[in-house]
Amino acid sequence: MRYRNLQHSINIVSRRLHFFWGKRNYISALWWGIKLGKDSKFDGKCHFEKFPDTIIEIGDNCEFRSRKNSNLIGINRPCSISTMNSKYQASVEIGNNCGFSGTVIGAFKSIKIGANVKCGANTLITDADWHLDDIRSGAPKDVIIGDNVWLGEGAKVLKGVTIGENSLIGAGSVVTKSIAANVIAAGNPCKELRSL
């Protein structure tokens, strides 16, 4: 019994050390001119990239898990937050108390994420098709995610989508159209299944 407690204790100390080393993310955010709120926590190296004349603002007490073992469901990439193009004066705004595990957020125009949002492992949020020079790509469209939304593992939120507050998006869903508040939605394409 004591042996198992020792393993658990070592694991807790190891995780705290990873969060300590995660402080280098503050330097990276400062380097890129990102407004980072108080008491943000990082487990592993987060990737930041901010195009000139664009905005990335992160609220207080947010948590970013980028190390592959930092979430036991499994993370296959680090968290990445980027703005890509000043033509639309791109912005990413993240509210307080949000959590991200291997989440990629890429904005060409505007992505707004409310407070207390949970983004499960390997989620994607983007407001564009990414290849703007290709005639098959449409223009970027704003993405808005309301307060208390939960995106399940592997969910993808694409351009032009609004997700209402308190809604839950099922694992592996591809959200191509807006979702109402206070619902459970899932699938590819994501559809509302029932009210909460």
C-alpha positions in Angstrom: 0.0 0.0 0.0 2.8 2.4 0.9 4.5 1.7 -2.5 1.4 2.8 -4.4 1.2 6.0 -2.3 4.8 6.7 -3.2 4.1 6.3 -6.9 1.2 8.7 -6.7 3.2 11.2 -4.6 6.1 11.2 -7.2 3.5 11.7 -10.0 2.1 14.7 -8.2 5.6 16.2 -7.7 6.4 15.5 -11.3 3.3 17.3 -12.6 4.0 20.3 -10.4 7.5 20.5 -11.8 6.1 20.5 -15.3 3.8 23.4 -14.4 6.9 25.2 -13.0 8.9 24.7 -16.2 5.8 25.9 -18.0 6.6 29.4 -16.8 8.7 29.7 -20.0 5.4 30.2 -21.8 5.1 33.6 -20.1 8.3 34.6 -21.8 7.0 33.4 -25.1 3.7 35.3 -24.6 5.6 38.4 -23.7 7.8 38.0 -26.8 4.8 37.8 -29.1 3.0 40.7 -27.4 0.2 38.5 -26.1 -1.9 39.8 -23.1 -1.8 36.9 -20.7 -4.1 37.0 -17.6 -3.1 36.3 -14.0 -2.5 32.8 -12.7 -2.4 31.0 -16.1 -1.0 27.5 -15.9 1.0 25.6 -18.5 2.0 21.9 -18.6 4.4 21.7 -21.5 5.4 24.2 -24.2 2.5 26.1 -25.8 3.0 27.5 -29.3 2.2 31.2 -29.7 2.4 33.1 -33.0 0.9 36.6 -33.5 0.8 38.4 -36.8 1.7 42.1 -36.6 -1.3 44.4 -35.8 -3.4 41.5 -34.5 -4.6 40.7 -30.9 -4.4 37.7 -28.7 -5.8 38.2 -25.2 -6.1 35.4 -22.6 -8.1 35.8 -19.4 -7.2 34.9 -15.8 -6.7 31.4 -14.4 -6.6 29.6 -17.8 -4.9 26.2 -18.1 -3.0 24.8 -21.1 -1.9 21.2 -21.3 0.6 20.5 -24.1 2.6 17.6 -22.8 1.3 14.3 -24.2 0.8 12.7 -20.8 -0.6 15.8 -19.1 -4.1 14.6 -19.9 -4.7 10.9 -19.5 -7.1 10.8 -22.4 -4.0 11.5 -24.6 -2.7 14.6 -26.3 -1.2 14.3 -29.7 0.1 17.9 -30.1 0.8 21.0 -28.0 -1.6 23.8 -27.6 -1.2 26.4 -30.3 -2.8 29.9 -30.5 -2.2 32.1 -33.5 -3.4 35.0 -35.5 -2.6 34.8 -39.2 -3.5 37.9 -41.1 -3.7 41.6 -40.4 -6.0 42.3 -43.4 -8.9 41.5 -41.1 -7.1 42.7 -37.9 -7.4 39.2 -36.5 -8.1 38.6 -32.9 -8.3 35.8 -30.4 -10.1 36.6 -27.1 -10.3 34.0 -24.3 -12.2 34.5 -21.1 -11.3 33.6 -17.6 -11.1 30.0 -16.2 -10.8 28.2 -19.5 -9.0 24.9 -20.0 -7.3 23.5 -23.1 -5.6 20.2 -23.8 -3.7 20.0 -27.1 -6.1 22.6 -28.5 -5.3 24.5 -31.7 -6.8 28.0 -32.1 -6.1 29.8 -35.4 -7.7 33.1 -36.3 -7.7 35.0 -39.5 -10.5 37.3 -38.4 -12.1 36.8 -34.9 -12.4 34.0 -32.4 -14.1 34.9 -29.1 -14.2 32.2 -26.3 -16.2 33.0 -23.2 -15.4 32.2 -19.6 -15.3 28.7 -18.1 -14.9 26.9 -21.4 -13.5 23.4 -21.5 -11.7 22.3 -24.6 -11.1 18.5 -24.6 -8.0 16.9 -25.9 -7.0 17.7 -29.5 -9.7 20.1 -30.2 -9.6 22.7 -33.1 -11.1 26.1 -33.3 -10.6 28.2 -36.5 -12.4 30.9 -38.4 -11.0 30.3 -41.9 -10.2 27.7 -44.5 -6.5 28.5 -44.1 -5.6 28.7 -47.8 -7.0 32.2 -48.6 -5.1 32.3 -51.9 -7.0 29.3 -53.2 -10.2 30.3 -55.1 -12.1 27.4 -53.5 -11.7 29.1 -50.1 -14.3 31.4 -48.7 -13.7 34.5 -46.6 -13.0 34.0 -42.9 -16.0 34.3 -40.6 -16.2 35.0 -36.9 -16.4 32.2 -34.3 -18.1 32.8 -31.0 -18.1 30.3 -28.1 -20.3 31.2 -25.2 -19.6 30.8 -21.5 -19.5 27.3 -19.9 -19.3 25.5 -23.2 -17.6 22.1 -23.2 -16.0 20.8 -26.4 -15.4 17.0 -26.3 -12.2 15.3 -27.3 -11.3 15.8 -31.0 -14.1 18.3 -31.7 -13.6 20.8 -34.5 -15.3 24.2 -34.6 -15.1 25.8 -38.0 -15.7 29.3 -39.4 -18.9 31.2 -38.9 -20.0 29.2 -35.9 -21.6 30.5 -32.7 -22.0 28.0 -29.8 -24.5 29.2 -27.2 -23.6 29.2 -23.5 -23.7 26.0 -21.4 -23.8 23.7 -24.5 -21.9 20.5 -24.7 -20.3 19.3 -28.0 -19.7 15.6 -28.3 -16.3 14.0 -28.9 -15.2 13.9 -32.5 -17.9 16.4 -33.7 -17.4 18.7 -36.6 -19.3 21.9 -35.9 -20.1 23.6 -39.2 -23.3 25.5 -38.2 -24.2 27.4 -35.1 -25.5 25.6 -32.0 -28.1 27.0 -29.6 -27.4 27.6 -25.9 -28.1 24.8 -23.3 -28.1 21.8 -25.6 -26.1 18.6 -26.2 -24.9 18.4 -29.8 -22.8 15.9 -31.6 -21.9 14.3 -35.0 -20.4 15.1 -38.3 -21.9 17.5 -39.2 -22.7 18.4 -35.6 -26.5 18.5 -34.8 -28.4 19.4 -31.7 -29.6 16.2 -29.9 -31.5 17.4 -26.9 -31.8 20.3 -24.4 -30.0 20.4 -21.2 
